[in-house]
Amino acid sequence: MSAAVGNGRDASRSTPLRVDAQRNLEHVLRAAREVFGELGYGAPMEDVARRARVGVGTVYRRFPSKDVLVRRIAEEETSRLTDQARTALGQEDEPWSALSRFLRTSVASGAGRLLPPQVLRVGVSDEHDDGAGYDEARVPQQRTQSGSGELRLVPEDSGNAAEDDSGAAALLDVVGQLVERARTAGELRADVSVSDVLLVIATAAPSLPDAAQQAAASARLLDILLEGLRSRP
């Protein structure tokens, strides 16, 4: 009898611990998105812990290294961007409307500040560059003009790149479809690549202290960038 009661008490005590652990995890993830979004992935784990209002040890218990936390956030943002791109592709009949909808949605969500490092890693080619070291296969449908100094995605040197490739490849594939449709319709400049579109998402999401100013600045900057992407007769 006493054993049963004791077991019941142990179970009741363990439930709040599980709830607290889940709550702490949510706080850490939310704080990581905010901190990395404002300061970049170079921000220290201590900043994440302070924003989450937990001890840094709590962060490390859930994520044994900063790389693990960065991959978690990057993977979630990659998935979110991919879903946004698929939605635009499936719901917009006009190629330019689909591409611009994806860009506006992505910038408004702030996901551009959290794009995976391997997706944003770019190299600048020139007329002396023979393309060695670049992974063109990671940019579906991308067309480039040799010697134009275009940006091209390059793979990470890190061994973790292979783990993130599937999510990044899915994002690049669906954005590549948006780019190809708009280009085929003659609405997108011929020299615009998938990497250019992803850079627009990152560039048009500035981090400003005032939320209203940030929204206004993002909208204005994106309008300008969209005009730069669009093909002109």
Disulfide bonds with the S-S distance in Angstrom:
none
